């Protein structure tokens, strides 16, 4: 009688009662709806007529469809395409190189037999507590490294994160057995062979998670181009969207003076269209990394 009321997860061995399972499913459905609804609303508003939006307000089902917002922001399709190419290049190259650097830095810090790990731990902790400030950073990038109007500045800006190193180091220590490393050393494996053949495959969930976080940082970056990029051909997508939005705001201010018809400027709908244009590719990356997130959770839950 009791077994009929139990939901048995054969993968984890956890038993959950049917009422509890039902409640948990309802909770997660509500949470999922709360996350998806704003995105659907933004998508719907981006296809709504500006005048209708002003009169009727926001609605998940637009009463009058219009493509004027997308037509407005896509007038210069070549600039949009170039900005997409810059964003994709910087995101992919920066996140890959950054992940390699941080993974290599975290590995010796996770080893108990590395006698200098205390010094290198202090070095990265100092970067978390203190910063040189904006002016010294700008002078280093522009005067010393000569990265003004260079994609190298956008890549280098977020290449290394002490916080991400701490996460990777902790994952190494808790999920990579010292006996496994010692066995590989006995068999004659060098440190690089141990790292790439043993440690990296075992740390895929953590590395994939950090990869995703890094990609989000690079993709959403507009501050780097604001500081270091003057050439419009090197604008990334976020900064290009920022300049377009600023232009819309300026036109709206002029329109209030009577020089331009305010209804001809898709201000609110254009902002939503900008969000849809910018968010598309990064959403497509989530399904690829989702399986690694789930594996990381299960490893943490079942490890003895």
PyMOL commands that set and color helices and strands:
alter all, ss='L'
color gray80, all
select helices_A, chain A and resi 3-5+18-46+50-56+68-73+77-110+117-129+134-144+151-157+162-175+178-186+191-202+204-219+223-228+232-234+237-256+262-264+267-302
alter helices_A, ss='H'
color red, helices_A
select strands_A, chain A and resi 6-9+14-17
alter strands_A, ss='S'
color yellow, strands_A
deselect
rebuild
show_as cartoon
